[in-house]
Every structure is written in C-alpha cells, then in structure tokens.
Amino acid sequence: MEASVLDLRKNMPEVIAAIDRNERVTLTYRGNRKAVIIPFDEANKPRVKTSDHPAFGMWAGRHDLDDVPAYVRELRKPRSL
C-alpha cells in the first residue's frame, strides 16, 4: 500500500488495517517516497545469511580459476580456424 502524509492524518484506520494484513506501507510526501512502514513481526524476523544459500561457494573447487587474469585471457583469445 502507498499512503501520503495526508492519508496518515485522515485515513489512519485504513493504514493500520493494511499493516494488520502484514502489508508494507510506503509513505510519500509530495509524491516522493520517504519511508516504508513494515509490520513489527516482519521487522523482527531473522535475516538469512548469504553463506547459508545452497549456491554459496559452488565454484570453490574450481582450480581453473586460481589465476583469474589467465582464465579471462583464455576466454577472450580469438578462435583458431
């Protein structure tokens, strides 16, 4: 949901209802986005670490990338006919 400062003053119950539905409310002032109001439960969720992602470190065992400049030169060299 997007709400202006005027919406906060005049329609606060609607904004609170959106937050109760676990929606993020983007606060605007004169058409410019100024802030995001998020539900309290969402703010306290634990964040996922990048290192926990299954793709993290998937190239760790690639020994052809030990010398990156040489690898890039090999990729960029012209094809032989």
MDTraj code that builds the backbone (N, CA, C; nanometers):
import mdtraj as md
import numpy as np

residues = "MET GLU ALA SER VAL LEU ASP LEU ARG LYS ASN MET PRO GLU VAL ILE ALA ALA ILE ASP ARG ASN GLU ARG VAL THR LEU THR TYR ARG GLY ASN ARG LYS ALA VAL ILE ILE PRO PHE ASP GLU ALA ASN LYS PRO ARG VAL LYS THR SER ASP HIS PRO ALA PHE GLY MET TRP ALA GLY ARG HIS ASP LEU ASP ASP VAL PRO ALA TYR VAL ARG GLU LEU ARG LYS PRO ARG SER LEU".split()
xyz = np.array([
    [0.0841, -0.1169, 0.0000],
    [0.0000, 0.0000, 0.0000],
    [0.0885, 0.1229, 0.0000],
    [0.0422, 0.2275, -0.0643],
    [0.1129, 0.3539, -0.0654],
    [0.0227, 0.4585, -0.0010],
    [0.0749, 0.5338, 0.0911],
    [-0.0035, 0.6342, 0.1628],
    [0.0753, 0.7640, 0.1721],
    [0.0052, 0.8728, 0.1567],
    [0.0685, 1.0034, 0.1719],
    [0.0553, 1.0480, 0.3169],
    [0.1210, 1.1582, 0.3476],
    [0.1113, 1.2131, 0.4822],
    [-0.0339, 1.2514, 0.5114],
    [-0.1031, 1.3004, 0.4114],
    [-0.2442, 1.3349, 0.4279],
    [-0.3270, 1.2100, 0.4587],
    [-0.2954, 1.0976, 0.3930],
    [-0.3658, 0.9716, 0.4228],
    [-0.3433, 0.9293, 0.5673],
    [-0.2236, 0.9525, 0.6173],
    [-0.1967, 0.9174, 0.7565],
    [-0.2849, 0.9975, 0.8514],
    [-0.3054, 1.1235, 0.8191],
    [-0.3878, 1.2070, 0.9065],
    [-0.5359, 1.1740, 0.8943],
    [-0.5834, 1.1553, 0.7715],
    [-0.7275, 1.1405, 0.7508],
    [-0.7756, 0.9962, 0.7488],
    [-0.6896, 0.9020, 0.7114],
    [-0.7317, 0.7627, 0.6958],
    [-0.6429, 0.6671, 0.7752],
    [-0.6056, 0.7047, 0.8932],
    [-0.5176, 0.6215, 0.9741],
    [-0.5738, 0.4812, 0.9979],
    [-0.7041, 0.4630, 1.0201],
    [-0.7543, 0.3254, 1.0388],
    [-0.7288, 0.2351, 0.9180],
    [-0.7348, 0.2908, 0.7965],
    [-0.7068, 0.2106, 0.6766],
    [-0.5589, 0.1715, 0.6705],
    [-0.4726, 0.2626, 0.7094],
    [-0.3286, 0.2330, 0.7094],
    [-0.2979, 0.1267, 0.8138],
    [-0.3564, 0.1390, 0.9322],
    [-0.3368, 0.0389, 1.0378],
    [-0.3922, -0.0964, 0.9937],
    [-0.5057, -0.0964, 0.9231],
    [-0.5636, -0.2222, 0.8738],
    [-0.4697, -0.2880, 0.7730],
    [-0.4059, -0.2092, 0.6891],
    [-0.3099, -0.2649, 0.5930],
    [-0.1912, -0.3258, 0.6662],
    [-0.1439, -0.2601, 0.7704],
    [-0.0326, -0.3140, 0.8486],
    [-0.0758, -0.4425, 0.9194],
    [-0.2007, -0.4466, 0.9671],
    [-0.2526, -0.5681, 1.0305],
    [-0.2608, -0.6847, 0.9321],
    [-0.2757, -0.6536, 0.8025],
    [-0.2778, -0.7581, 0.6990],
    [-0.1360, -0.7948, 0.6542],
    [-0.0363, -0.7491, 0.7295],
    [0.1061, -0.7736, 0.7005],
    [0.1513, -0.7118, 0.5686],
    [0.0938, -0.5983, 0.5327],
    [0.1363, -0.5250, 0.4142],
    [0.2384, -0.4196, 0.4550],
    [0.3284, -0.3907, 0.3649],
    [0.4204, -0.2792, 0.3844],
    [0.3500, -0.1533, 0.3336],
    [0.3667, -0.0453, 0.4056],
    [0.3063, 0.0819, 0.3663],
    [0.4193, 0.1778, 0.3287],
    [0.4168, 0.2255, 0.2049],
    [0.5159, 0.3219, 0.1594],
    [0.4609, 0.4611, 0.1848],
    [0.5334, 0.5384, 0.2613],
    [0.4918, 0.6734, 0.2965],
    [0.5475, 0.7718, 0.1953],
    [0.4594, 0.8536, 0.1384],
    [0.5019, 0.9530, 0.0406],
    [0.4728, 1.0932, 0.0922],
    [0.5540, 1.1860, 0.0479],
    [0.5353, 1.3269, 0.0814],
    [0.5565, 1.4072, -0.0465],
    [0.4516, 1.4718, -0.0910],
    [0.4532, 1.5472, -0.2168],
    [0.4955, 1.4606, -0.3341],
    [0.4490, 1.3363, -0.3343],
    [0.4751, 1.2452, -0.4448],
    [0.6075, 1.1718, -0.4383],
    [0.6924, 1.2055, -0.3432],
    [0.8229, 1.1398, -0.3295],
    [0.8179, 1.0375, -0.2171],
    [0.8726, 0.9209, -0.2425],
    [0.8772, 0.8181, -0.1386],
    [0.9749, 0.8596, -0.0304],
    [0.9278, 0.8516, 0.0946],
    [1.0103, 0.8939, 0.2068],
    [1.0451, 0.7816, 0.3032],
    [0.9527, 0.6850, 0.3211],
    [0.9774, 0.5803, 0.4201],
    [0.8880, 0.4603, 0.3897],
    [0.9223, 0.3501, 0.4546],
    [0.8414, 0.2294, 0.4466],
    [0.8070, 0.1890, 0.5894],
    [0.6783, 0.1691, 0.6124],
    [0.6316, 0.1219, 0.7425],
    [0.6073, -0.0274, 0.7283],
    [0.6777, -0.1076, 0.8070],
    [0.6618, -0.2527, 0.7989],
    [0.6009, -0.3041, 0.9283],
    [0.5282, -0.4152, 0.9194],
    [0.4710, -0.4729, 1.0415],
    [0.5812, -0.5119, 1.1400],
    [0.5516, -0.5020, 1.2669],
    [0.6503, -0.5275, 1.3717],
    [0.7051, -0.6703, 1.3637],
    [0.6186, -0.7681, 1.3369],
    [0.6638, -0.9073, 1.3291],
    [0.7622, -0.9283, 1.2151],
    [0.7413, -0.8583, 1.1042],
    [0.8317, -0.8716, 0.9897],
    [0.9677, -0.8099, 1.0198],
    [0.9696, -0.7035, 1.0978],
    [1.0955, -0.6370, 1.1311],
    [1.1821, -0.7231, 1.2215],
    [1.1209, -0.8108, 1.2997],
    [1.1966, -0.8927, 1.3942],
    [1.2310, -1.0312, 1.3412],
    [1.1998, -1.0597, 1.2148],
    [1.2339, -1.1893, 1.1573],
    [1.3857, -1.2001, 1.1434],
    [1.4390, -1.3179, 1.1686],
    [1.5836, -1.3339, 1.1479],
    [1.6167, -1.3279, 0.9988],
    [1.7245, -1.2619, 0.9675],
    [1.7649, -1.2494, 0.8273],
    [1.8453, -1.3715, 0.7852],
    [1.8298, -1.4094, 0.6602],
    [1.9012, -1.5240, 0.6063],
    [2.0409, -1.4794, 0.5654],
    [2.1399, -1.5555, 0.6059],
    [2.2784, -1.5242, 0.5704],
    [2.3059, -1.5711, 0.4281],
    [2.3895, -1.4988, 0.3582],
    [2.4275, -1.5374, 0.2231],
    [2.4998, -1.6712, 0.2235],
    [2.5784, -1.6947, 0.3238],
    [2.6557, -1.8189, 0.3295],
    [2.5672, -1.9410, 0.3508],
    [2.4427, -1.9221, 0.3919],
    [2.3514, -2.0346, 0.4091],
    [2.2839, -2.0759, 0.2788],
    [2.2955, -1.9930, 0.1743],
    [2.2325, -2.0236, 0.0463],
    [2.3050, -2.1418, -0.0188],
    [2.2311, -2.2344, -0.0811],
    [2.2954, -2.3528, -0.1400],
    [2.3964, -2.3207, -0.2503],
    [2.3803, -2.2060, -0.3180],
    [2.4719, -2.1714, -0.4267],
    [2.6014, -2.1088, -0.3765],
    [2.6071, -2.0740, -0.2484],
    [2.7265, -2.0094, -0.1951],
    [2.8437, -2.1061, -0.1985],
    [2.9517, -2.0652, -0.2607],
    [3.0726, -2.1462, -0.2676],
    [3.0698, -2.2556, -0.3723],
    [2.9758, -2.2472, -0.4665],
    [2.9637, -2.3556, -0.5646],
    [3.0841, -2.3635, -0.6579],
    [3.1626, -2.2576, -0.6691],
    [3.2809, -2.2608, -0.7531],
    [3.4083, -2.2745, -0.6704],
    [3.3966, -2.3085, -0.5462],
    [3.5129, -2.3131, -0.4579],
    [3.6154, -2.4171, -0.5023],
    [3.5725, -2.5254, -0.5619],
    [3.6649, -2.6308, -0.6023],
    [3.7183, -2.6167, -0.7437],
    [3.6911, -2.5059, -0.8105],
    [3.7358, -2.4885, -0.9489],
    [3.8794, -2.4372, -0.9496],
    [3.9720, -2.5231, -0.9896],
    [4.1135, -2.4858, -0.9902],
    [4.1532, -2.4100, -1.1162],
    [4.0662, -2.4125, -1.2196],
    [4.0970, -2.3359, -1.3399],
    [4.0801, -2.1856, -1.3149],
    [4.0182, -2.1478, -1.2052],
    [4.0001, -2.0067, -1.1712],
    [4.1011, -1.9581, -1.0678],
    [4.2034, -2.0370, -1.0400],
    [4.3052, -1.9937, -0.9447],
    [4.3778, -1.8683, -0.9950],
    [4.4046, -1.8634, -1.1252],
    [4.4672, -1.7464, -1.1873],
    [4.3606, -1.6800, -1.2755],
    [4.2840, -1.5870, -1.2187],
    [4.1709, -1.5258, -1.2889],
    [4.2144, -1.4502, -1.4141],
    [4.3200, -1.3675, -1.4120],
    [4.3590, -1.2982, -1.5356],
    [4.3914, -1.3958, -1.6497],
    [4.4577, -1.5044, -1.6198],
    [4.4880, -1.6032, -1.7247],
    [4.3598, -1.6673, -1.7765],
    [4.2661, -1.6926, -1.6898],
    [4.1382, -1.7521, -1.7306],
    [4.0626, -1.6573, -1.8234],
    [4.0617, -1.5288, -1.7910],
    [3.9921, -1.4302, -1.8741],
    [4.0628, -1.4145, -2.0082],
    [4.1959, -1.4140, -2.0072],
    [4.2694, -1.4071, -2.1345],
    [4.2349, -1.5272, -2.2224],
    [4.2232, -1.6421, -2.1637],
    [4.1886, -1.7631, -2.2391],
    [4.0480, -1.7503, -2.2987],
    [3.9568, -1.6927, -2.2230],
    [3.8220, -1.6732, -2.2740],
    [3.8165, -1.5730, -2.3888],
    [3.9007, -1.4705, -2.3820],
    [3.8951, -1.3615, -2.4791],
    [3.9795, -1.3863, -2.6032],
    [4.0647, -1.4861, -2.6024],
    [4.1511, -1.5046, -2.7189],
    [4.0672, -1.5479, -2.8398],
    [4.1089, -1.5077, -2.9591],
    [4.0301, -1.5394, -3.0790],
    [4.0319, -1.6897, -3.1085],
    [3.9276, -1.7319, -3.1745],
    [3.9184, -1.8728, -3.2138],
    [4.0159, -1.9011, -3.3278],
    [4.0760, -2.0162, -3.3225],
    [4.1654, -2.0542, -3.4330],
    [4.0853, -2.1315, -3.5356],
    [4.1161, -2.1085, -3.6611],
    [4.0431, -2.1754, -3.7710],
    [4.1029, -2.3038, -3.8106],
])
top = md.Topology()
chain = top.add_chain()
for i, resn in enumerate(residues, 1):
    res = top.add_residue(resn, chain, resSeq=i)
    for name in ("N", "CA", "C"):
        top.add_atom(name, md.element.get_by_symbol(name[0]), res)
traj = md.Trajectory(xyz[None], top)
